[in-house]
Amino acid sequence: MRSIARQFLKVEVGNGSQTSFWHEVWSQIGCLKEVVGDRGVIALGIANNATMADVISNHRRRRHRQSILNDIEDEIDRLRIGGSADIDDVKLWKWGEGKYLSKFSSKRTWQQVRNEHQTCAWSQGIWFPQSTPKYSFMLWIARRNRLQTGDKMQAWNVSVSTECVLCRGVQETCKHLFFQCPYSTEVWESLVKGLLRDDFTTDWDDIGEMVCGRNYPPTEMFLIRYSLQAAVHSIWRERNGRRNGEEPKTAAILSKLIDKTIRLHLLAVKATGQAYLERSLCTWFGTRQVPNPT
């Protein structure tokens, strides 16, 4: 990564004792070794391992036919006149266009290295503080419609069964699995019906817009987002288990397992010091559906 890092590092020369004349960027010309190559070492008469202090003290100016070599001589003269032997060299990192500071910022460097793309509107509904990474990753794949559901598998194996293994009703697609399938509908409803109330929906696109919006207080929004992640991850595992011959779980049992997972996570995040997370467990208990007396 040296070639990439060199683009963001330059040296403000003081006494020159810690700066390489050929291999570090100390002038506007750039890294001299890359600009003039090995021929420049011979033409200027400066050793390949010379420091700036060596050059300022010992180098005698020469006349050259190439303009780039004369420009380098000018840079050396400028430092010889304006330099200071009492000041150490300072390494400077690029923070932006024409802006250099003596401290390194991974954020500023990353912003300059990466290729910028259009902002993903639904990313904040997947990658949020105190989420579980494996749940976020699974939801991200599902949101991009990259899960190998029945309709996808049929493209590379026409003999494979595309029937939904949860309801044995229709062809398995991502939108059917989350949450048009009666099995997943029951699971999803048991988790968030008390939070969403009249806004409850099983439409995949509407749910995606909901978790990216700001229509709910922070505590409720966190619970909705985390419930979605836990539900998608657990339903997908149940689906894979059934396809591989494992004993199926009823929707009620799977809902209880997800509910327990969410409660344990809420207990863990209470200690983070965030007020909306401290209220999350009480809010979650308050939205649990109470079974009707028989």
N, C-alpha and C positions, 0 to 999 in steps of 0.2 A: 504493500500500500504506500510505499515511499513516494512513488511518482504522483499519486493523488494528494498525499499530505503536503508535498512540496508546493502545490498550488496555493495553499492557504497559510504558508509560513514564510516570514521574511525576518531580517535582522536589522535592528537599528544599531549601527556600529558606534562604539565608544572607543575603547582602547584597541579593539580588534583582536585581542588575544584568543578569544573563544569562537571566532568566526572563520570558516574556510573561505578563501578567496574564490575558488572554483566551484565548490559544490553547494554553497548556500546562496540564497537570494538576499543580496544586500543593496542592490541598485534597481533602478527602473528597467534595466535591460533584462533582468531575470537571472536564472542560473547560468553562469558564464560557460560552464562545461557543456551544457546543452546547446548554447547559442553558437559557440565557435569551435567546439570539439577539441581534439588533441592538437590540431594545428595551431590553435591559439596559445597553447602552452609554449610552443617553440617560438612563435612570432613575438609574444610579449616577454619571453624570457623569465617567466614566473613558474616556479616548481608546482607540480600537481598537488602537493600537500601543504602549500603555503597558507599561512593565516593572513588576515587583513593587517595585523600588526607588522608582520614581516614585509608585506608589500609597501605599506605606508612608510616604513623606516628605510628600506633598502632599494626599492625599485626606482630606476631612472627612466624617464619618459623617452619613448622612441617615436619615430615617424613611420606611419604605415600607409600602404596604398588602399587598404580596405577601410571603409568609413566606420565599420562596427568596432574595429580595433582602436581607432582614434577616439571613438565615443567612450570606450572602456578607460582609456588614458585620462579622459576628461573627468570621469567618475572618480578615479584614483586621486587626481589633483584636488577635486572638490572635497574629498574626505581629508586629505592631508592639510587643507587650509581650515576646514570647519570642524575637524574631529577634536576629541578631548581624551587625553591619556589617563584622566582621573575617573572616568566613567566606564563601568562595565558594559559589555554588549547586552542588548535586550532582545529577546525573541518575541516576535509579535505574531498573533494569530488573526486571520481575516475574519471579521464579524459581519461584513457586508461589502457592498460596492464602495471601494475606496476607504473603508474603515478598518483599522487594525488596532488591537488592544493586546496587552501583555498577558492576559489570561485566556484560557481555552474554554470554549463553549461547545459542547457536543450538539446542542440544539441548533445553534447558528450554523455550525459546520454541516449538519445534516440537511438543513434547509437549502444550503448552497449546492450540496452534492446531488440531492434527489431530483427527479423529474417531477414537476408539479402536474397534477391532474385535477379534473373537476371534483369538487368536494362531494363525498358520498353522503347523501341526506340521511340514510338510515343507519349509519355507523354508530351513532351515539346510543341507539337502542340495543346494541350488541356489546360494544366495548365501553363499559362504564365502571366506575370505582366499586370495589368489593364484589365484582362478579367472579365466577369460577372459570378459569381459563378454558378448561376442556368443554364446558357448557357453551361459552361464548364462541369457541371454534366450531362446535357442532351447529349452532344457530347460524353462524356466518355461512357455512356450507349450504345449509338449508335455504337461507335467504337468497343465495345466488343460484338456487335450483341445481345444485351439483350432487345431491344425494343420489345414490344408485337405486332409485325406486324401480318398480316393475316396468313402467313405460320406458325407462332408460335402459334397463337390462335387455329388453326385447330388441333393441337396436343392434346388439352384438350377439344375441342368441335367441333366435325366433322360437325355439322350443321351450324356453323358460316360461314358467307360469307368471303372469302379470297380475293375478288376482290379489287383492289386499288380504293378507293373512290375519288381520285383526277382525274384519267383519265378514269376510268371504262374500262380499257383495259385488264390487265393481273393480275396474282396473286401478292399480295402485299408482298414484301420482303424489307429488309433494303437497299439493293443495288438498288432495283428498286425505292424506295422512295427517295433515295439520290444518284444520281440525274438522273436516267434513265427515270423516269416518265416525259412525256412532260410538265406537269404542273410545277413540281419542276425544270426541266431543264430551263424553261423560267425564273423562279425566280432566279436561280443560275447565269444564264447568264447575267441577268440585273444588278446583283450586282458586279461581278468580271471580266466580259469580258474585261473591260477597264484596269484592273490591270494585268491580265494574258496574254492578247493579243493572240499570237500564241500558248501559253502554255495552253490555256483553255481546260478543259476536264470535262466530267461528270462521269468519272469512279471513284467509291468510293475508291478503293485501291490506285489509282494514286493520288487522292486528299489528302489521308492520308499521303502518302509519301511526297507530296509537302509541306504541312504545317509543317512537321518535319525537312525539309531540310534547307539549308542556301543559296539558289540560288537567293534570292531577298534581296534588302536593308532592313534595319530594319523597316522603315516606311511602305513599301509595304507589308512586311511579317506580320506585325501587322494587317494591314487592311484585308489581305486575311484570316488570322486566325480568326479574330473577325467576318468577314462576314460569314464564314463557321458556326461558333457557332450560330450566330443570325438566319441564314437561317434554320439550322437543328431544332432549337427550334421553330421557327415560323411555319415551314411546319408541324412539328409534332402536334402542337396545332391546325392548320387548319384541319389536318387529323382527330384528335379526335373530333373536333367540328362537322364536317360533319357526323361522325359516330353516334353522339348523337343528330342529327337533327337540328343543327344550320344552319343559312343562310350561304351558301358558298361564299367565296370571290374569285374574279378572280385573276389570277396570277399577273396581272398588279397592282391591288390594294394591294395585299400582298407584292409585291416588294416595293411599295411606303412606306408602313408601316415599313418594315425592314430598308429601306433607312433612314427614319426619326429616327428610334431607333439608328442606327449607328451614325448619325450626332449628336444627343444629347449626346451620349457617348463620341464622339470625342471632343465635347465642354468641357465636364467634365474633360477629361484627359489632356487637353492642359496645365492646371495649375500645373502639377506635376513636371515641370522643366526638363523633358527629351526632348532632341532636336528632336528625331525621332517622339515623340508624338505631339510636337508643330507643326510639318509639316504635321501631319496626315490629318487634316481637309482640308487643301489646296490641298493635293494630292488626297483626296477622291473626292472633287469637280471637279478636273481636269480629273478624269477618268469616270465621269458620261456620259452616252451615250446621245447625243443630238438627239432628234427625227428629222426625215427627213421632210423638208418642204412639204406641200401639196398644 
